[in-house]
Amino acid sequence: MTQHIFRDYDNAIRQLQEDLLTMATLTRQNLEQAMQSLLRSDTDLANTVVAADSDVDELERTVDQIGMEILVRFHPVATDLRLIIASMKISTNLERISDHAVGIAKRARKINQGHPLQEAQWLEPLYAQAYALLRDAMDSYTNHDPILGQSLHDKDKELDRLHKQLNRTLSDQLEAPDGRSASWLHMIFIARSLERIGDLSVNIGEETVFLESAKDIRHEYRKPAPQPNPPPQ
Amino acid sequence: MSSPSPPSIEVRDMHFNYGHACALRSLTFDIPDRQITAFIGPSGCGKSTLLRCFNRMNDEIPGARLTQGSIRIAGIDIQDRSVDVAKLRREVGMVFQKSNPFPRSIFDNVAFGLQLHGVSKRALLNLAVEEALISAALWDEVKDRLHESALGLSGGQQQRLCIARSLAVKPRVILMDEPCSALDPIATAKVEDLIRTLRQQFTIIIVTHSMHQAARVSDQTAFFYLGELIEFSNTIKLFSNPANKLTEDYLRGTFG
């Protein structure tokens, strides 16, 4: 980004971006470790995720504080204004993703108390898709790539499809009298968290599109597709 | 943990009159050392009067006087009879609204204060002028024309030259009375960037009509109204969550 004459302004923006990227790294790490704690039945790792969430919470507060200070001090306009607004909203989405990771870790802890649950592997395709969405969302932000940001909605549709499919399977298992209903319920909630992580990553992609091109694409996929003009008579 | 520096300026129960008219009343506050403090408030609120009290510039105005209270700079009561006003003004430099270079060379402008205080050795002057111009972020722009007239510089450069002139005598405090009001936005940004850099070495007090400028450059902001100090706090705090309704109304532009 072009430098400002007033260097404090650049320093504040740089600090905001650095903290946001640190937050994204910790969030991705929390998600990875939460899922590994489930797939490898590693309760210590689950405890690590629960403890690490406070760092993400603290960074969310810091990003908001720096963002507000930049708004108060420098009255940003144009790209700078969009950068501050987008970064603060992305930080909120990252914090929620980290909360979902903590939710997954807590459920992994409970599942790990019983017999190893081989069926936890059924979550892997969802996890891979959710993780890829989060990775792409942050790549779109760091690489100033609105096309990648805009493409996340289609990837999220695939995640939704996988989620529905797995939900049907898990609901069927829940009805079976195998005495493992608690584990199936935990898996249903973990699948739900992974699906939500996809939605939150789409939000991040949308913020990147707003940042880079000033276009608000939120909720656009819900609008009816524009009808082609009738051919001239 | 190191203890915080003692305040650079201590104002205690200060009242100031122009003749019988009270311009400042019951002021008590501290200006922190090596920070930037902004004075804001509507015209006539007394902020420039107060600024001029700190280097006794008001002494030149007939009938203007401190009627009560004290101002201490680095622990010394500046109203005390024993205070040498010329020495005080060396300690407390001032930059004015309109740049006021002398019609002499760039070098002479910066060297002037030092020569006034008895420095005559050329080598010392050369060193001090270079140091002051570097500190004022002007050296690169003028190093090849130090002996050309200062009046040939742009408005922004002239203002930075005046800042260099006040830096050359190594003051403790620099007072700035609307230093950017005659400058375009780019020259303003350069001067503001310079002011932020200088805070590492000097205590700076800036009077400004621009609330945006106060927000950008200062660490602390004091809001004055009708000669009274209404609120004095951390700049981010004052601009995001003022404690006093009068301050809030002024900042939001809903005054009166």
Boltz contact constraints between the chains, C-beta under 6 A:
constraints:
  - contact:
      token1: [A, 5]
      token2: [B, 189]
      max_distance: 6.0
  - contact:
      token1: [A, 5]
      token2: [B, 190]
      max_distance: 6.0
  - contact:
      token1: [A, 5]
      token2: [B, 193]
      max_distance: 6.0
  - contact:
      token1: [A, 6]
      token2: [B, 189]
      max_distance: 6.0
  - contact:
      token1: [A, 6]
      token2: [B, 192]
      max_distance: 6.0
  - contact:
      token1: [A, 6]
      token2: [B, 193]
      max_distance: 6.0
  - contact:
      token1: [A, 7]
      token2: [B, 193]
      max_distance: 6.0
  - contact:
      token1: [A, 8]
      token2: [B, 196]
      max_distance: 6.0
  - contact:
      token1: [A, 69]
      token2: [B, 236]
      max_distance: 6.0
  - contact:
      token1: [A, 72]
      token2: [B, 215]
      max_distance: 6.0
  - contact:
      token1: [A, 72]
      token2: [B, 236]
      max_distance: 6.0
  - contact:
      token1: [A, 72]
      token2: [B, 239]
      max_distance: 6.0
  - contact:
      token1: [A, 72]
      token2: [B, 240]
      max_distance: 6.0
  - contact:
      token1: [A, 73]
      token2: [B, 215]
      max_distance: 6.0
  - contact:
      token1: [A, 73]
      token2: [B, 216]
      max_distance: 6.0
  - contact:
      token1: [A, 75]
      token2: [B, 212]
      max_distance: 6.0
